[in-house]
């Protein structure tokens, strides 16, 4: 029972929703490159291991801050999970992610390692400064490049750009619910400096820019732009207007909705094998 409790706590500390969500997107994109079942499983394993290492490191570094603001759902801050156990998990997951990337070639492995280094840098302190958005842009762009390079093809510019824009939008949207708690613990990333209204507007602009890149970048989707882009813009405008009410999270939900649409566009466009 003790080991089961530790395993459950590790899952909770890993930020499972974004970890599995990013893994699913990367694996789905890999499927469009013509990769076989073994390649897809290896892609999923490498990406998931990397995402787990990032999530665990984040909670490990933030444990004292989380405890200070009473985040009881954080296993390390709540004393449910040993820091030593999490540190070992971070190292093991990082090694699995790196070694799992090697079979896809030197270029792909380098892209994935750089994406992880950028994400780890965010956890280790960049998140608290004015350049907090940079690791998100770099890591998301390089992660999609890793998938493409693993199939032997250079990543198209529209794909890397869309990844960077979506990653940046995710940063602003992800921080919105925690702005107050972060301010109490001294975290002053770019969203904190812009405030809730400014961050909502920037997140909306970034996710709409990602939609534009995904519509007009790959061949064959430009016609869909006449429906997709006005619809996405309308959702974001309504969300921003309604989100101005005190305590409203409409803007946050609008950004998430358009981001989900972008993921559908991304997987629909895919990267066909050469």
DRENFI-190698 format. One record per residue (C-alpha): residue in three letters; x, y, z; residue number from 0. Coordinates in nm, 4 decimals. Layout:
REM DRENFI-190698
@residu->ALA, east->X, north->Y, up->Z, num->NUM
...
//
This chain:
REM DRENFI-190698
@residu->UNK, east->0.0000, north->0.0000, up->0.0000, num->0
@residu->UNK, east->0.2852, north->0.2357, up->0.0795, num->1
@residu->UNK, east->0.4362, north->0.1890, up->-0.2660, num->2
@residu->UNK, east->0.0963, north->0.2402, up->-0.4290, num->3
@residu->UNK, east->0.0481, north->0.5630, up->-0.2335, num->4
@residu->UNK, east->0.3927, north->0.6824, up->-0.3433, num->5
@residu->UNK, east->0.3143, north->0.5993, up->-0.7068, num->6
@residu->UNK, east->-0.0157, north->0.7889, up->-0.6910, num->7
@residu->UNK, east->0.1579, north->1.0878, up->-0.5326, num->8
@residu->UNK, east->0.4221, north->1.0811, up->-0.8067, num->9
@residu->UNK, east->0.1505, north->1.0906, up->-1.0708, num->10
@residu->UNK, east->-0.0135, north->1.3901, up->-0.9038, num->11
@residu->UNK, east->0.3206, north->1.5704, up->-0.8739, num->12
@residu->UNK, east->0.4037, north->1.5202, up->-1.2413, num->13
@residu->UNK, east->0.1424, north->1.7656, up->-1.3745, num->14
@residu->UNK, east->-0.0280, north->1.4702, up->-1.5471, num->15
@residu->UNK, east->-0.2779, north->1.6607, up->-1.7629, num->16
@residu->UNK, east->-0.0215, north->1.8679, up->-1.9581, num->17
@residu->UNK, east->0.2295, north->1.5790, up->-1.9553, num->18
@residu->UNK, east->-0.0095, north->1.3323, up->-2.1160, num->19
@residu->UNK, east->-0.1657, north->1.6019, up->-2.3345, num->20
@residu->UNK, east->0.1685, north->1.7039, up->-2.4867, num->21
@residu->UNK, east->0.2613, north->1.3373, up->-2.5301, num->22
@residu->UNK, east->-0.0648, north->1.2672, up->-2.7126, num->23
@residu->UNK, east->-0.0130, north->1.5632, up->-2.9473, num->24
@residu->UNK, east->0.3472, north->1.4654, up->-3.0256, num->25
@residu->UNK, east->0.2503, north->1.1011, up->-3.0846, num->26
@residu->UNK, east->-0.0437, north->1.2027, up->-3.3015, num->27
@residu->UNK, east->0.1830, north->1.4236, up->-3.5101, num->28
@residu->UNK, east->0.4360, north->1.1406, up->-3.5365, num->29
@residu->UNK, east->0.1627, north->0.9160, up->-3.6769, num->30
@residu->UNK, east->0.1237, north->1.1525, up->-3.9731, num->31
@residu->UNK, east->0.4888, north->1.1018, up->-4.0678, num->32
@residu->UNK, east->0.4345, north->0.7371, up->-4.1537, num->33
@residu->UNK, east->0.6071, north->0.6051, up->-3.8420, num->34
@residu->UNK, east->0.5285, north->0.2434, up->-3.7497, num->35
@residu->UNK, east->0.3904, north->0.1148, up->-3.4209, num->36
@residu->UNK, east->0.7343, north->0.0697, up->-3.2647, num->37
@residu->UNK, east->0.8361, north->0.4215, up->-3.3631, num->38
@residu->UNK, east->0.5152, north->0.5662, up->-3.2222, num->39
@residu->UNK, east->0.5612, north->0.3839, up->-2.8917, num->40
@residu->UNK, east->0.9213, north->0.5036, up->-2.8664, num->41
@residu->UNK, east->0.8161, north->0.8597, up->-2.9492, num->42
@residu->UNK, east->0.5463, north->0.8485, up->-2.6824, num->43
@residu->UNK, east->0.7850, north->0.7029, up->-2.4247, num->44
@residu->UNK, east->1.0575, north->0.9619, up->-2.4898, num->45
@residu->UNK, east->0.8183, north->1.2570, up->-2.4877, num->46
@residu->UNK, east->0.6266, north->1.1372, up->-2.1812, num->47
@residu->UNK, east->0.9465, north->1.0755, up->-1.9871, num->48
@residu->UNK, east->1.0665, north->1.4244, up->-2.0716, num->49
@residu->UNK, east->0.7363, north->1.5835, up->-1.9713, num->50
@residu->UNK, east->0.7337, north->1.3898, up->-1.6432, num->51
@residu->UNK, east->1.0848, north->1.5104, up->-1.5630, num->52
@residu->UNK, east->0.9756, north->1.8704, up->-1.6224, num->53
@residu->UNK, east->0.6640, north->1.8356, up->-1.4082, num->54
@residu->UNK, east->0.8451, north->1.6675, up->-1.1207, num->55
@residu->UNK, east->1.1266, north->1.9221, up->-1.1257, num->56
@residu->UNK, east->0.8706, north->2.2035, up->-1.1210, num->57
@residu->UNK, east->0.7015, north->2.0725, up->-0.8068, num->58
@residu->UNK, east->1.0355, north->1.9936, up->-0.6449, num->59
@residu->UNK, east->1.1667, north->2.3470, up->-0.6937, num->60
@residu->UNK, east->0.8340, north->2.5060, up->-0.5963, num->61
@residu->UNK, east->0.7688, north->2.2913, up->-0.2871, num->62
@residu->UNK, east->0.8438, north->2.5672, up->-0.0359, num->63
@residu->UNK, east->0.6390, north->2.8241, up->-0.2297, num->64
@residu->UNK, east->0.3475, north->2.5821, up->-0.2616, num->65
@residu->UNK, east->0.3543, north->2.5092, up->0.1117, num->66
@residu->UNK, east->0.3591, north->2.8815, up->0.1912, num->67
@residu->UNK, east->0.0328, north->2.9453, up->0.0033, num->68
@residu->UNK, east->-0.1343, north->2.6247, up->0.1228, num->69
@residu->UNK, east->-0.1522, north->2.4271, up->-0.2002, num->70
@residu->UNK, east->-0.2623, north->2.1028, up->-0.0370, num->71
@residu->UNK, east->-0.2931, north->1.9269, up->-0.3711, num->72
@residu->UNK, east->0.0841, north->1.9368, up->-0.4151, num->73
@residu->UNK, east->0.2220, north->1.6100, up->-0.2685, num->74
@residu->UNK, east->0.5736, north->1.7398, up->-0.1968, num->75
@residu->UNK, east->0.4532, north->2.0604, up->-0.0325, num->76
@residu->UNK, east->0.2002, north->1.8619, up->0.1713, num->77
@residu->UNK, east->0.4715, north->1.6261, up->0.2967, num->78
@residu->UNK, east->0.3123, north->1.3241, up->0.1286, num->79
@residu->UNK, east->0.6036, north->1.2695, up->-0.1088, num->80
@residu->UNK, east->0.9729, north->1.2665, up->-0.0231, num->81
@residu->UNK, east->1.1931, north->1.5149, up->-0.2064, num->82
@residu->UNK, east->1.4607, north->1.2482, up->-0.2496, num->83
@residu->UNK, east->1.2122, north->1.0186, up->-0.4253, num->84
@residu->UNK, east->1.1104, north->1.2995, up->-0.6617, num->85
@residu->UNK, east->1.4728, north->1.3893, up->-0.7341, num->86
@residu->UNK, east->1.5455, north->1.0291, up->-0.8324, num->87
@residu->UNK, east->1.2322, north->1.0293, up->-1.0495, num->88
@residu->UNK, east->1.3475, north->1.3479, up->-1.2259, num->89
@residu->UNK, east->1.6894, north->1.2002, up->-1.3057, num->90
@residu->UNK, east->1.5529, north->0.8645, up->-1.4231, num->91
@residu->UNK, east->1.2844, north->1.0265, up->-1.6408, num->92
@residu->UNK, east->1.5384, north->1.2656, up->-1.7931, num->93
@residu->UNK, east->1.7710, north->0.9770, up->-1.8810, num->94
@residu->UNK, east->1.4851, north->0.7793, up->-2.0374, num->95
@residu->UNK, east->1.3829, north->1.0842, up->-2.2416, num->96
@residu->UNK, east->1.7352, north->1.1426, up->-2.3715, num->97
@residu->UNK, east->1.8138, north->0.7762, up->-2.4432, num->98
@residu->UNK, east->1.4717, north->0.7282, up->-2.6024, num->99
@residu->UNK, east->1.5468, north->1.0118, up->-2.8438, num->100
@residu->UNK, east->1.8773, north->0.8697, up->-2.9694, num->101
@residu->UNK, east->1.7297, north->0.6067, up->-3.2092, num->102
@residu->UNK, east->1.5663, north->0.8881, up->-3.4098, num->103
@residu->UNK, east->1.9041, north->1.0327, up->-3.5069, num->104
@residu->UNK, east->2.1432, north->1.2992, up->-3.3839, num->105
@residu->UNK, east->1.9411, north->1.5977, up->-3.5085, num->106
@residu->UNK, east->1.6149, north->1.4768, up->-3.3538, num->107
@residu->UNK, east->1.7842, north->1.3850, up->-3.0264, num->108
@residu->UNK, east->1.9531, north->1.7252, up->-3.0093, num->109
@residu->UNK, east->1.6201, north->1.9005, up->-3.0675, num->110
@residu->UNK, east->1.4520, north->1.7049, up->-2.7873, num->111
@residu->UNK, east->1.7403, north->1.7557, up->-2.5438, num->112
@residu->UNK, east->1.7449, north->2.1309, up->-2.6124, num->113
@residu->UNK, east->1.3663, north->2.1420, up->-2.5631, num->114
@residu->UNK, east->1.4081, north->1.9730, up->-2.2255, num->115
@residu->UNK, east->1.7002, north->2.1924, up->-2.1195, num->116
@residu->UNK, east->1.4850, north->2.4962, up->-2.1960, num->117
@residu->UNK, east->1.1943, north->2.3548, up->-1.9910, num->118
@residu->UNK, east->1.4220, north->2.2647, up->-1.6997, num->119
@residu->UNK, east->1.5664, north->2.6167, up->-1.7079, num->120
@residu->UNK, east->1.2137, north->2.7507, up->-1.6689, num->121
@residu->UNK, east->1.1630, north->2.5345, up->-1.3599, num->122
@residu->UNK, east->1.4969, north->2.6355, up->-1.2125, num->123
@residu->UNK, east->1.4344, north->3.0095, up->-1.2159, num->124
@residu->UNK, east->1.3499, north->3.1578, up->-1.5545, num->125
@residu->UNK, east->0.9800, north->3.1369, up->-1.4604, num->126
@residu->UNK, east->1.0294, north->3.4127, up->-1.2048, num->127
@residu->UNK, east->1.1752, north->3.6681, up->-1.4473, num->128
@residu->UNK, east->1.0666, north->3.8817, up->-1.7436, num->129
@residu->UNK, east->1.1815, north->3.6175, up->-1.9960, num->130
@residu->UNK, east->0.9521, north->3.3494, up->-1.8543, num->131
@residu->UNK, east->0.7763, north->3.2980, up->-2.1880, num->132
@residu->UNK, east->1.0964, north->3.2142, up->-2.3770, num->133
@residu->UNK, east->1.1343, north->2.8525, up->-2.2537, num->134
@residu->UNK, east->0.7748, north->2.7783, up->-2.3520, num->135
@residu->UNK, east->0.8295, north->2.9108, up->-2.7038, num->136
@residu->UNK, east->1.1612, north->2.7307, up->-2.7447, num->137
@residu->UNK, east->1.0519, north->2.4001, up->-2.5919, num->138
@residu->UNK, east->0.7227, north->2.3669, up->-2.7810, num->139
@residu->UNK, east->0.8800, north->2.4639, up->-3.1131, num->140
@residu->UNK, east->1.1695, north->2.2205, up->-3.0684, num->141
@residu->UNK, east->0.9440, north->1.9391, up->-2.9514, num->142
@residu->UNK, east->0.7515, north->1.9477, up->-3.2793, num->143
@residu->UNK, east->1.0839, north->1.9709, up->-3.4631, num->144
@residu->UNK, east->1.1973, north->1.6556, up->-3.2778, num->145
@residu->UNK, east->0.8965, north->1.4646, up->-3.4110, num->146
@residu->UNK, east->0.9589, north->1.5753, up->-3.7686, num->147
@residu->UNK, east->1.3345, north->1.5239, up->-3.7603, num->148
@residu->UNK, east->1.2756, north->1.1748, up->-3.6249, num->149
@residu->UNK, east->1.1080, north->1.0861, up->-3.9533, num->150
@residu->UNK, east->1.4092, north->1.2074, up->-4.1500, num->151
@residu->UNK, east->1.2498, north->1.5330, up->-4.2685, num->152
@residu->UNK, east->1.3454, north->1.8901, up->-4.1768, num->153
@residu->UNK, east->1.0687, north->2.0624, up->-3.9782, num->154
@residu->UNK, east->0.8651, north->2.3103, up->-4.1850, num->155
@residu->UNK, east->0.8866, north->2.6662, up->-4.0586, num->156
@residu->UNK, east->0.5088, north->2.6942, up->-4.0100, num->157
@residu->UNK, east->0.5148, north->2.3927, up->-3.7764, num->158
@residu->UNK, east->0.7924, north->2.5270, up->-3.5530, num->159
@residu->UNK, east->0.6312, north->2.8719, up->-3.5514, num->160
@residu->UNK, east->0.2899, north->2.7293, up->-3.4598, num->161
@residu->UNK, east->0.4483, north->2.5258, up->-3.1803, num->162
@residu->UNK, east->0.6295, north->2.8283, up->-3.0418, num->163
@residu->UNK, east->0.3145, north->3.0423, up->-3.0542, num->164
@residu->UNK, east->0.1001, north->2.7731, up->-2.8914, num->165
@residu->UNK, east->0.3623, north->2.7205, up->-2.6221, num->166
@residu->UNK, east->0.3769, north->3.0917, up->-2.5499, num->167
@residu->UNK, east->-0.0027, north->3.1145, up->-2.5318, num->168
@residu->UNK, east->-0.0046, north->2.8146, up->-2.2968, num->169
@residu->UNK, east->0.2330, north->2.9977, up->-2.0627, num->170
@residu->UNK, east->0.0085, north->3.3022, up->-2.0276, num->171
@residu->UNK, east->-0.3090, north->3.0934, up->-1.9989, num->172
@residu->UNK, east->-0.1539, north->2.8501, up->-1.7507, num->173
@residu->UNK, east->-0.0366, north->3.1255, up->-1.5165, num->174
@residu->UNK, east->-0.3658, north->3.3178, up->-1.5093, num->175
@residu->UNK, east->-0.5341, north->3.1134, up->-1.2321, num->176
@residu->UNK, east->-0.2223, north->3.1362, up->-1.0109, num->177
@residu->UNK, east->-0.1327, north->3.5046, up->-1.0452, num->178
@residu->UNK, east->-0.2259, north->3.5899, up->-0.6859, num->179
@residu->UNK, east->-0.0494, north->3.2932, up->-0.5241, num->180
@residu->UNK, east->0.2611, north->3.3485, up->-0.7359, num->181
@residu->UNK, east->0.2727, north->3.7157, up->-0.6373, num->182
@residu->UNK, east->0.2653, north->3.6158, up->-0.2695, num->183
@residu->UNK, east->0.5664, north->3.3886, up->-0.3178, num->184
@residu->UNK, east->0.7707, north->3.6363, up->-0.5224, num->185
@residu->UNK, east->0.7282, north->3.4893, up->-0.8715, num->186
@residu->UNK, east->0.7367, north->3.7782, up->-1.1184, num->187
@residu->UNK, east->0.7285, north->3.6264, up->-1.4638, num->188
@residu->UNK, east->0.6138, north->3.8160, up->-1.7703, num->189
@residu->UNK, east->0.2418, north->3.7386, up->-1.7153, num->190
@residu->UNK, east->0.2654, north->3.8700, up->-1.3588, num->191
@residu->UNK, east->0.4170, north->4.1942, up->-1.4843, num->192
@residu->UNK, east->0.1416, north->4.2383, up->-1.7439, num->193
@residu->UNK, east->-0.1388, north->4.1540, up->-1.5025, num->194
@residu->UNK, east->-0.4507, north->3.9450, up->-1.5608, num->195
@residu->UNK, east->-0.6041, north->4.1662, up->-1.8317, num->196
@residu->UNK, east->-0.2783, north->4.2093, up->-2.0219, num->197
@residu->UNK, east->-0.1925, north->3.8402, up->-1.9999, num->198
@residu->UNK, east->-0.5377, north->3.7401, up->-2.1229, num->199
@residu->UNK, east->-0.5034, north->3.9689, up->-2.4239, num->200
@residu->UNK, east->-0.1537, north->3.8416, up->-2.5059, num->201
@residu->UNK, east->-0.2639, north->3.4781, up->-2.4717, num->202
@residu->UNK, east->-0.5552, north->3.5455, up->-2.7063, num->203
@residu->UNK, east->-0.3304, north->3.7158, up->-2.9629, num->204
@residu->UNK, east->-0.0755, north->3.4335, up->-2.9509, num->205
@residu->UNK, east->-0.3284, north->3.1545, up->-2.9878, num->206
@residu->UNK, east->-0.4931, north->3.3360, up->-3.2793, num->207
@residu->UNK, east->-0.1506, north->3.3795, up->-3.4422, num->208
@residu->UNK, east->-0.0963, north->3.0044, up->-3.4005, num->209
@residu->UNK, east->-0.4304, north->2.9434, up->-3.5727, num->210
@residu->UNK, east->-0.3165, north->3.1626, up->-3.8619, num->211
@residu->UNK, east->0.0117, north->2.9734, up->-3.8963, num->212
@residu->UNK, east->-0.1696, north->2.6397, up->-3.8927, num->213
@residu->UNK, east->-0.4259, north->2.7492, up->-4.1514, num->214
@residu->UNK, east->-0.1953, north->2.9170, up->-4.4014, num->215
@residu->UNK, east->0.1260, north->2.7209, up->-4.3386, num->216
@residu->UNK, east->0.0516, north->2.3685, up->-4.4597, num->217
@residu->UNK, east->-0.0827, north->2.3145, up->-4.8124, num->218
@residu->UNK, east->-0.4523, north->2.2527, up->-4.8483, num->219
@residu->UNK, east->-0.5895, north->2.4248, up->-4.5395, num->220
@residu->UNK, east->-0.5957, north->2.7893, up->-4.6491, num->221
@residu->UNK, east->-0.9601, north->2.7678, up->-4.7593, num->222
@residu->UNK, east->-1.0584, north->2.6646, up->-4.4071, num->223
@residu->UNK, east->-0.9184, north->2.9928, up->-4.2814, num->224
@residu->UNK, east->-1.2277, north->3.1825, up->-4.3949, num->225
@residu->UNK, east->-1.4261, north->2.9849, up->-4.1369, num->226
@residu->UNK, east->-1.1689, north->2.8990, up->-3.8704, num->227
@residu->UNK, east->-1.0018, north->3.2346, up->-3.8170, num->228
@residu->UNK, east->-1.3144, north->3.4542, up->-3.7881, num->229
@residu->UNK, east->-1.4704, north->3.1939, up->-3.5585, num->230
@residu->UNK, east->-1.1608, north->3.1793, up->-3.3391, num->231
@residu->UNK, east->-1.1376, north->3.5579, up->-3.3279, num->232
@residu->UNK, east->-1.5039, north->3.5852, up->-3.2270, num->233
@residu->UNK, east->-1.4595, north->3.3335, up->-2.9433, num->234
@residu->UNK, east->-1.1553, north->3.5212, up->-2.8146, num->235
@residu->UNK, east->-1.3180, north->3.8643, up->-2.8316, num->236
@residu->UNK, east->-1.6261, north->3.7419, up->-2.6466, num->237
@residu->UNK, east->-1.4039, north->3.5723, up->-2.3911, num->238
@residu->UNK, east->-1.1973, north->3.8855, up->-2.3326, num->239
@residu->UNK, east->-1.5049, north->4.1069, up->-2.2967, num->240
@residu->UNK, east->-1.6848, north->3.8739, up->-2.0570, num->241
@residu->UNK, east->-1.3600, north->3.8009, up->-1.8762, num->242
@residu->UNK, east->-1.3340, north->4.1596, up->-1.7559, num->243
@residu->UNK, east->-1.5848, north->4.0862, up->-1.4797, num->244
@residu->UNK, east->-1.4260, north->4.0309, up->-1.1351, num->245
@residu->UNK, east->-1.3440, north->3.6649, up->-1.0797, num->246
@residu->UNK, east->-1.4526, north->3.5618, up->-1.4303, num->247
@residu->UNK, east->-1.2461, north->3.2980, up->-1.6105, num->248
@residu->UNK, east->-1.4164, north->3.3391, up->-1.9473, num->249
@residu->UNK, east->-1.1021, north->3.4690, up->-2.1187, num->250
@residu->UNK, east->-0.9026, north->3.1727, up->-1.9867, num->251
@residu->UNK, east->-1.1618, north->2.9265, up->-2.1177, num->252
@residu->UNK, east->-1.1830, north->3.1037, up->-2.4547, num->253
@residu->UNK, east->-0.8055, north->3.0740, up->-2.4996, num->254
@residu->UNK, east->-0.8206, north->2.7039, up->-2.4099, num->255
@residu->UNK, east->-1.1024, north->2.6469, up->-2.6586, num->256
@residu->UNK, east->-0.9113, north->2.8052, up->-2.9464, num->257
@residu->UNK, east->-0.5940, north->2.6236, up->-2.8399, num->258
@residu->UNK, east->-0.7887, north->2.2966, up->-2.8668, num->259
@residu->UNK, east->-0.8978, north->2.3992, up->-3.2159, num->260
@residu->UNK, east->-0.5319, north->2.4643, up->-3.2998, num->261
@residu->UNK, east->-0.4384, north->2.1148, up->-3.1865, num->262
@residu->UNK, east->-0.7059, north->1.9718, up->-3.4162, num->263
@residu->UNK, east->-0.5660, north->2.1792, up->-3.7020, num->264
@residu->UNK, east->-0.2148, north->2.0666, up->-3.6200, num->265
@residu->UNK, east->-0.3017, north->1.6980, up->-3.6240, num->266
@residu->UNK, east->-0.5236, north->1.7462, up->-3.9303, num->267
@residu->UNK, east->-0.2431, north->1.9114, up->-4.1258, num->268
@residu->UNK, east->0.0194, north->1.6660, up->-4.0073, num->269
@residu->UNK, east->0.3612, north->1.6308, up->-4.1661, num->270
@residu->UNK, east->0.3390, north->1.3868, up->-4.4543, num->271
@residu->UNK, east->0.6445, north->1.1663, up->-4.5065, num->272
@residu->UNK, east->0.8619, north->1.2609, up->-4.8015, num->273
//
